[in-house]
Amino acid sequence: MVLPSRLVFKSWNTSLNPPIGKGHALLCCVLKEINALLEGCDVLYLCEFDCNDQVVKVISVLQTSECFDWNHIYGKSLIVLNGKKGNASHKSALFYNPDVFEKVKKPELFYEPVSGMNENNYRIGQLVTLAFVGTRKRINFFCSHWPGHNEVDGGYKKADAASTIYNILRKKIVHEYVVCMGDYNSEPYETAFLNLGASRSKAYVLEHGRMYNPFWKCLTEDCGTLKYLETSSYKAYNLLYDQILVNKQILEGYEVTATVLDIDRQLVNGEHWPVAVELMRR
């Protein structure tokens, strides 16, 4: 069984949800960015992206533009990851390349209750399982959007979410490929990633079977979440909340390179930069 020699995975928090104050012009700009991100991409996860009728209508309008090629969007398959439990909801989506992957089962959405509070839950993440076309080889994408720094008990919730994901992966997915991706609202060195079993050391991951986080190497670069958001109290810092991690099984067969991608900050306000990993087979 020969797997692809090169794979590219990307993740972006579009900041479109909730839709309050998000007009038609911004939606058009975000959709154009998504179309650009899909070029040469095998999987794209989108946080805060609600695949509703408004999105479909805007794509239909933009499709009539002779100066814009929408083949990147229409050449991909889409999995809608909307869900709700109590007061917690998921509004996200995942595009994948149907020439490389096929869906093998319904996505699973995970929530955790807040202790002592009825109907008060928080998001853990969504598990999307795909298979390489023409094979039985599976790859699992655990996509997350964790609580923000300003949210009450956000630190506890993120640490607990990470522990929950770690236990789910350890019990349900032992020998398959795993990718964790999304907006974690945490830096690579924060407690939550320790609970996820993440490390910047390839040797440690290969020996102990943990998750490899290649975005440690991006911490010194002039990029990151909120960099261009002028109203943010964090603007002086090089925050890196959006990340993609891979497990031991992927690291054994591929070299992994992380990149923070630039976007037009005047169009999308620069609140979150997309991130990408490139996998090159050894």
NORKA-V882032 format. One record per residue. N is the residue number from 0. SS is DSSP state (a for helix, b for strand, c for the rest). OMEGA is omega in whole degrees, 0 to 359 (none if undefined). Layout:
BEGIN
n/ss/omega
N/SS/OMEGA
N/SS/OMEGA
END
This chain:
BEGIN
n/ss/omega
0/c/181
1/c/178
2/c/180
3/c/179
4/c/180
5/b/177
6/b/178
7/b/177
8/b/181
9/b/178
10/b/180
11/b/170
12/b/185
13/c/181
14/c/180
15/c/183
16/c/5
17/c/187
18/c/183
19/c/179
20/c/181
21/c/186
22/c/182
23/a/183
24/a/179
25/a/180
26/a/178
27/a/181
28/a/180
29/a/179
30/a/176
31/a/177
32/a/179
33/a/179
34/a/179
35/a/180
36/a/183
37/c/178
38/c/180
39/c/183
40/c/180
41/c/175
42/b/176
43/b/176
44/b/181
45/b/172
46/b/177
47/c/180
48/c/183
49/c/181
50/c/182
51/c/183
52/a/181
53/a/179
54/a/181
55/a/180
56/a/181
57/a/177
58/a/180
59/a/178
60/a/182
61/a/182
62/a/181
63/c/181
64/c/182
65/c/185
66/c/182
67/c/182
68/c/183
69/c/182
70/a/182
71/a/177
72/a/185
73/a/176
74/c/182
75/c/174
76/b/186
77/b/172
78/b/178
79/b/184
80/c/178
81/c/178
82/b/182
83/b/173
84/b/185
85/c/181
86/c/182
87/b/181
88/b/172
89/b/171
90/c/183
91/c/183
92/b/178
93/b/172
94/b/174
95/b/182
96/c/183
97/c/175
98/c/182
99/c/186
100/b/171
101/b/181
102/b/184
103/c/177
104/c/182
105/c/178
106/c/177
107/b/178
108/b/185
109/b/176
110/b/174
111/b/178
112/b/173
113/c/186
114/c/174
115/c/183
116/c/181
117/c/177
118/c/178
119/c/183
120/b/172
121/b/186
122/b/171
123/b/179
124/b/180
125/b/180
126/b/179
127/b/180
128/b/177
129/b/174
130/b/174
131/b/184
132/c/178
133/c/179
134/c/173
135/c/181
136/c/183
137/b/172
138/b/187
139/b/179
140/b/176
141/b/187
142/b/187
143/b/168
144/b/187
145/c/181
146/c/181
147/c/181
148/c/183
149/c/181
150/c/178
151/c/181
152/c/181
153/a/180
154/a/178
155/a/183
156/a/180
157/a/178
158/a/180
159/a/178
160/a/180
161/a/179
162/a/179
163/a/179
164/a/180
165/a/181
166/a/178
167/a/181
168/a/181
169/a/183
170/a/188
171/a/186
172/c/187
173/c/188
174/c/183
175/c/175
176/b/178
177/b/173
178/b/173
179/b/185
180/b/176
181/b/177
182/b/186
183/c/184
184/c/180
185/c/174
186/c/183
187/c/184
188/c/183
189/c/187
190/a/184
191/a/181
192/a/173
193/a/178
194/a/178
195/c/181
196/c/184
197/b/180
198/b/174
199/c/183
200/c/177
201/a/182
202/a/180
203/a/180
204/a/181
205/a/181
206/a/188
207/a/175
208/c/181
209/c/179
210/b/178
211/b/178
212/b/182
213/a/186
214/a/170
215/a/184
216/a/180
217/a/184
218/c/182
219/c/182
220/c/182
221/c/183
222/c/174
223/c/181
224/b/174
225/c/184
226/c/184
227/c/181
228/c/191
229/c/183
230/c/185
231/c/176
232/c/180
233/c/191
234/c/181
235/c/185
236/c/177
237/c/183
238/b/181
239/c/184
240/c/184
241/b/187
242/b/177
243/b/181
244/b/178
245/b/183
246/b/184
247/a/184
248/a/177
249/a/183
250/a/179
251/a/185
252/a/186
253/b/165
254/b/186
255/b/179
256/b/181
257/b/179
258/b/169
259/b/187
260/c/178
261/c/175
262/c/179
263/c/186
264/a/178
265/a/180
266/a/186
267/a/172
268/c/172
269/c/184
270/c/177
271/c/174
272/c/174
273/c/176
274/b/183
275/b/167
276/b/174
277/b/178
278/b/177
279/b/183
280/b/181
281/c/none
END
